[in-house]
């Protein structure tokens, strides 16, 4: 099944900074481009960290130990000193679905996109990923029916009813074997545009116990 890649959605014009970029200059860039964060690159364009609005705000309010540290500081903080490490990145060939789940899990708004050598090639944002989910329910239903049920799992037409509302897929019906159920759920969840899956699908036969018993008897003791 075809999946949208991060490379299909990313922006290749990226605002970035060097580790030595002054704190105030980073703040100016965020305001100028109305962005929530910037990747920090080394001399070979590798992403070594990310400076977000949260990182900047954490250094604008003095903490209990900051006053003592400020006495020995040689100057204002730099991007390399306030950045979050290690940077959370995504590869261009990964799926947009995986990128969306990573953003949700890490509670971030922007993901630097890197190549196999961790060099920056683009940026993908939540707004970019939303384009993936703006798919008609009818298209999602067609892909579940044609690609997952018919082509991959070989489920006869009419055995499973598929309903899609606002990207939420509801499955109701039956498959031949119980071992097909995990694959069904996994494949539907991976489809671009699917927000969630509610499955009420049952199996006619339980082949999982048979497989387990066979494996047990086949073990040499």
VENWO-V366328 format. One record per pair of residues at least 6 apart in sequence whose ideal C-beta (glycine too) atoms are under 7 Angstrom apart, sorted by the first residue. I is the first residue (numbers start at 1). J is the second residue. D is the distance in Angstrom with one decimal. If there is no record, write none. Layout:
BEGIN
((I/J/D) (I/J/D))
END
This chain:
BEGIN
((1/147/5.2) (3/95/4.4) (3/97/6.8) (3/192/6.1) (4/95/6.7) (4/96/4.4) (4/132/5.4) (4/192/5.0) (5/92/6.8) (5/93/5.9) (5/95/6.3) (5/96/6.7) (6/90/5.6) (6/92/5.4) (6/94/5.3) (6/96/5.9) (6/99/5.2) (6/113/5.7) (6/124/5.5) (7/92/4.0) (7/93/6.6) (9/96/5.7) (9/124/5.6) (9/128/4.5) (9/129/6.6) (9/131/6.4) (9/132/6.7) (10/92/6.8) (10/113/4.8) (10/122/3.6) (10/123/6.2) (10/124/4.4) (10/128/6.8) (11/122/5.8) (11/123/5.4) (12/121/6.6) (12/122/4.5) (14/39/6.8) (14/120/6.2) (14/122/6.2) (14/123/4.6) (15/29/5.8) (15/33/5.3) (15/35/6.4) (15/38/5.4) (16/38/5.7) (16/39/4.9) (16/41/5.1) (16/120/6.4) (17/26/5.7) (17/29/6.9) (17/38/5.3) (17/40/5.7) (17/51/6.8) (17/79/4.8) (18/41/6.4) (18/79/6.9) (19/40/5.7) (19/48/6.7) (19/78/6.4) (19/79/5.7) (19/80/3.1) (20/78/5.3) (20/80/6.5) (21/78/6.2) (21/79/4.4) (22/76/5.8) (22/78/6.1) (23/59/6.8) (23/76/5.1) (23/77/4.6) (23/78/6.5) (23/82/6.4) (24/76/6.7) (26/38/6.6) (26/51/5.3) (26/56/6.7) (26/79/5.3) (27/56/5.6) (29/38/6.1) (30/38/6.9) (30/53/6.2) (36/52/6.0) (36/53/5.4) (36/109/4.6) (36/110/6.0) (37/50/5.5) (37/51/6.1) (37/52/3.6) (37/53/6.6) (37/110/5.4) (38/51/5.6) (39/47/4.9) (39/50/5.4) (39/87/6.6) (39/112/4.3) (39/120/5.9) (40/48/5.4) (40/49/4.3) (40/50/6.5) (40/51/6.1) (40/79/5.1) (40/80/6.5) (40/83/4.9) (41/47/6.2) (41/48/6.9) (41/120/5.9) (42/48/5.1) (44/119/6.8) (45/119/4.6) (45/120/5.4) (46/118/4.8) (46/119/5.5) (47/87/4.7) (47/89/5.6) (47/112/4.9) (47/114/5.8) (47/118/6.1) (47/120/5.4) (48/85/7.0) (48/87/6.7) (49/83/3.4) (49/84/6.0) (49/85/4.4) (49/87/5.1) (50/83/6.0) (50/84/5.3) (50/87/4.8) (50/112/6.8) (51/79/5.1) (51/82/6.0) (51/83/4.7) (52/84/6.6) (55/82/5.0) (55/83/6.4) (55/84/5.7) (56/82/6.7) (59/77/5.9) (59/82/5.2) (87/112/6.3) (88/102/7.0) (88/106/5.3) (88/108/6.1) (88/111/6.6) (89/111/6.5) (89/112/4.8) (89/114/4.8) (90/99/4.9) (90/102/6.3) (90/111/4.7) (90/113/5.8) (90/124/6.8) (91/114/6.1) (92/113/5.2) (92/115/6.7) (92/121/5.8) (92/122/6.8) (96/129/5.8) (96/132/4.7) (96/192/6.6) (97/190/6.2) (97/192/6.4) (99/111/5.9) (99/124/5.9) (99/129/6.3) (100/129/4.7) (102/111/6.8) (103/111/6.3) (103/126/6.1) (109/125/6.3) (109/126/5.4) (110/123/5.9) (110/125/5.0) (111/124/5.1) (112/120/5.7) (112/123/5.9) (113/121/5.4) (113/122/4.0) (113/123/6.2) (113/124/5.7) (114/120/6.0) (114/121/6.3) (115/121/5.3) (132/192/5.4) (132/193/6.5) (133/167/6.0) (133/193/5.4) (133/195/6.7) (135/192/6.7) (135/193/3.5) (137/164/4.1) (137/165/6.3) (140/164/4.8) (140/167/6.7) (140/169/6.7) (140/191/6.5) (140/193/5.1) (140/194/6.2) (141/162/5.3) (141/164/4.6) (143/191/5.6) (144/162/5.0) (144/169/6.1) (144/188/5.7) (144/191/6.7) (145/162/5.5) (148/184/6.9) (148/187/4.7) (148/188/5.7) (149/155/4.3) (149/160/5.9) (152/187/6.2) (153/180/5.9) (153/183/6.6) (153/184/6.2) (155/175/5.9) (159/173/5.1) (159/174/5.9) (159/175/6.9) (160/171/5.7) (160/172/7.0) (160/173/3.5) (160/201/6.0) (161/172/4.7) (161/173/5.5) (162/169/6.8) (162/171/6.1) (163/170/4.5) (166/195/7.0) (167/193/5.7) (167/194/6.0) (167/195/3.6) (168/195/5.5) (168/196/5.0) (168/198/6.9) (169/188/5.7) (169/194/5.7) (169/197/4.8) (170/198/4.7) (171/197/7.0) (171/199/4.5) (171/200/6.6) (171/201/5.1) (172/200/4.7) (172/201/6.9) (173/201/5.6) (174/201/6.3) (174/202/5.0) (174/203/6.5) (174/204/5.9) (175/181/6.6) (175/184/6.7) (175/201/6.1) (175/203/5.4) (176/204/5.5) (176/205/6.6) (177/203/5.9) (177/205/5.7) (177/207/4.6) (178/203/3.8) (178/205/6.8) (178/206/4.6) (178/207/5.9) (178/208/5.2) (179/207/5.3) (179/208/5.6) (180/203/6.9) (181/201/6.4) (181/203/6.1) (184/201/6.5) (185/197/6.1) (185/199/5.7) (188/194/6.2) (188/197/5.1) (189/197/5.4))
END
